[in-house]
Amino acid sequence: MVSLIYLAGYSQNVGIGTTNPLEKLSVGSTSQFRIDANGNIIRINNIPYSFPSIQGTANQILLNDGSGNLVWANAPAPAVSKPVVRIFTVTNNGGASWLIDQPSDYASGNWQNPELVLYRGLTYQFSVNAIGHPFRISTVVGGAGYPVGVTNNDATQGVVTFTVPMDAPNTLAYYCTIHTLAMQGVLTIR
């Protein structure tokens, strides 16, 4: 039977799974995990580490510099994924207009290039199925894509996601980058 714990009398090192402990506590056949005489973890999975000598403060994490030196750093803000509050279905009426959702979704029954009301801080998706008609959100018709909160602008098939910034202008536009005169609408921001 093989002994799992070994005490090296001459060095007073303890080994678990090794008969040649390299530090005060060594674990594994080649001392892959080690704790030195000061009680510091100095090796994990046979990779050397140097821990800070003081405790970090609340909301701090240990950051590795790539050489095994660990330092306390402020934890990054968590990525906040906002729930999508509305998905608009976007198709085209040839090159004449955008069709958004269904006529029954509008009191007027007009679903061609409708004005849409969006609210600051909320996330919307536009499910675009309009091959040959890039759907763009912009500050003005014919302008560059709106630079904040929009992913996948200019999609012809796929999903354009828009998280309306808190400081967005009161009016934005959506339009087809090819048929700008006919396929355009207003986004009223509240």
HELIX and SHEET records of a PDB file:
HELIX    1   1 PRO A  103  ASP A  105  5                                   3    
SHEET    1   A 6 ILE A   5  ALA A   8  0                                        
SHEET    2   A 6 ASN A  13  ILE A  16 -1                                        
SHEET    3   A 6 LEU A  25  VAL A  27  1                                        
SHEET    4   A 6 PHE A  33  ILE A  35 -1                                        
SHEET    5   A 6 ILE A  41  ILE A  44 -1                                        
SHEET    6   A 6 ILE A  47  PRO A  48 -1                                        
SHEET    1   B 2 GLN A  60  ASN A  64  0                                        
SHEET    2   B 2 LEU A  70  ASN A  74 -1                                        
SHEET    1   C 5 SER A  97  ILE A 100  0                                        
SHEET    2   C 5 VAL A  84  ASN A  93 -1                                        
SHEET    3   C 5 THR A 123  ASN A 129  1                                        
SHEET    4   C 5 GLN A 157  THR A 163 -1                                        
SHEET    5   C 5 VAL A 150  THR A 151 -1                                        
SHEET    1   D 4 LEU A 116  LEU A 118  0                                        
SHEET    2   D 4 GLN A 184  ILE A 189  1                                        
SHEET    3   D 4 THR A 171  CYS A 176 -1                                        
SHEET    4   D 4 PHE A 135  SER A 138 -1                                        
END                                                                             
